[in-house]
Amino acid sequence: MSRLIQRVRVTRLTLDGGASTVRSSEREDVLAAEEPLEIRIGEDPFSVTMRTPGDDFDLVAGFLVSEGVIGAADELISLRFCAGEDEDGRQTFNVVQAQLRPDVSVPDLHRHVYTTSSCGICGTASIEAIRKSSRFAPADDPLRLSARALAELPERLRAGQKLFSKTGGVHAAGLFTAQGELLCLREDVGRHNAVDKVVGWALREHKLPLSGTVLQVSGRASFELVQKAAMAGIPMLAAVSASSSLAVELAKQLGLTLVGFSRGTSLNVYTGSERVELIAETISR
């Protein structure tokens, strides 16, 4: 946990209700760490992303799946940390080299430059380039689960968010079965990084495609998250917040079920509602 958090001194201001005074105190606060990670394919730089350190090999593997570079574990020969030191001469573990199988096509290594922790597609050169073709077909997935089971996933996700409990400053992505069993949970300051870490875990565990699963995320459902889910063969993406219009459009095209505002007692099903079984009688309002 030491590399995942940083401790800082802050000035805490407390406003008394109804009073004109403001109380000030010094205290220590715990922040989620954010550091750059350079991803190399062989000896060549491919991308730099801002992320929370930890599960870096999963992050790189998942990123390569999301970018359509690989789709099976045997296409990735190895992952290793490269030399990199801070001003004190300590290893930073902020450069990861991926070695691909010789017959795997190497992507355009000049396309990706820099990705922030808030956006998974910022380094892409054109709008057309962000629409990628998946090897898998989520539209054909027979997944079915009850609305109640789906609505319970955010609480199950929250229960496993250890870093969020310490900092309140990270996103989470959790992979669940139709029965609500948690298969993998990852946290990161970047929403897309948390998803890539889950997908990378699945690749390295030889579990792709992720048929019959639900990806529950702690934030909103955006275009790049729908795309990442599809690239891993995930048929359903659920979020605790809203969906963007482009996310809904892409989910419809791909036959992926997209759910938003999943808050325990209600949820919005934007696409693919046939996968959500209504056990209780629907009441029209």
Sequence and secondary structure as in RCSB ss.txt:
>XXXX:A:sequence
MSRLIQRVRVTRLTLDGGASTVRSSEREDVLAAEEPLEIRIGEDPFSVTMRTPGDDFDLVAGFLVSEGVIGAADE
LISLRFCAGEDEDGRQTFNVVQAQLRPDVSVPDLHRHVYTTSSCGICGTASIEAIRKSSRFAPADDPLRLSARAL
AELPERLRAGQKLFSKTGGVHAAGLFTAQGELLCLREDVGRHNAVDKVVGWALREHKLPLSGTVLQVSGRASFEL
VQKAAMAGIPMLAAVSASSSLAVELAKQLGLTLVGFSRGTSLNVYTGSERVELIAETISR
>XXXX:A:secstr
 TTTEEEEEEEEEEE TT S EEEEEEEEEEE  EEEEEEETTEEEEEEEE SSSHHHHHHHHHHHTTS  SGGG
EEEEEE   B TTS B   EEEEEE TTS    TTT   B TT SSTT S TGGG    SS GGG    EEHHHH
HTHHHHHHHT HHHHHHS  EEEEEEETT  EEEEEEESSHHHHHHHHHHHHHHTT  S TTEEEEESS B HHH
HHHHHHTT  EEEESS B HHHHHHHHHHT EEEE   SS  EEEE GGGEE  S     
